[in-house]
Amino acid sequence: MNYLIITCHPYKGSFNAAAADRIEKAAKAKGHAVRRIDLVEDGFDPVMSPENLRQWGAGQPSDRLIDSYQKAITEAEMLIFPFPVWWGAMPAILKGFCDKVLLPGFAYKYGAAGEMIGMLTAKKAIVITTMETPLSVFVDHFNNPVEGAFIKDTLQTCGIEVSSFMQIDRIVSGGREHSEEKLKEIEALI
């Protein structure tokens, strides 16, 4: 299986970076091909400029990174997104990735009634989020915006089946033992 890990945490010593490393190591140990995209390291610009918007409307990638990201997605069978939840949502750089890479004509098309039809139906995804907020508060009080905006409105709309969604709370206050336990759980997903 071809894995594509898409990371976006600016701190190389983060739990998210450790999770990506564990996933890569576990997948390679099982004979899978693994590619990583690090949006921060790549200097990906998440801002949609007027020119980007014009190109988006025409279903055209607006720079060389987008071309390479689309190629990586095309070649992958499993997309893995480990990311922190900031202010109840994905980091802006990951949102910009979705806006600028998952273009009409590549990730989806419009049906006769104007509905969006996913074009990435052969893809699966694992989504791993980290936050300090207790999960019960995130789900009950905030209505789990990651599940709505990222999983349902973005990935599933594009036809990507989310096979696992792991939410890790108390990422700082849980301590080292909590983090190590969660890394083992992540490794077991592969």
SULHUKA-V122466 format. One line per field, one symbol per residue. ss: DSSP state (@ for helix, = for strand, . for the rest). Layout:
# SULHUKA-V122466
ss=???
This chain:
# SULHUKA-V122466
ss=.======.......@@@@@@@@@@@@@@@...======...........@@@@@@@@......@@@@@@@@@@@@..=========..==.@@@@@@@@@@..=...===.....===.....=======....@@@@@@....@@@@@@@@@@@@....========......@@@@@@@@@@@@@@..
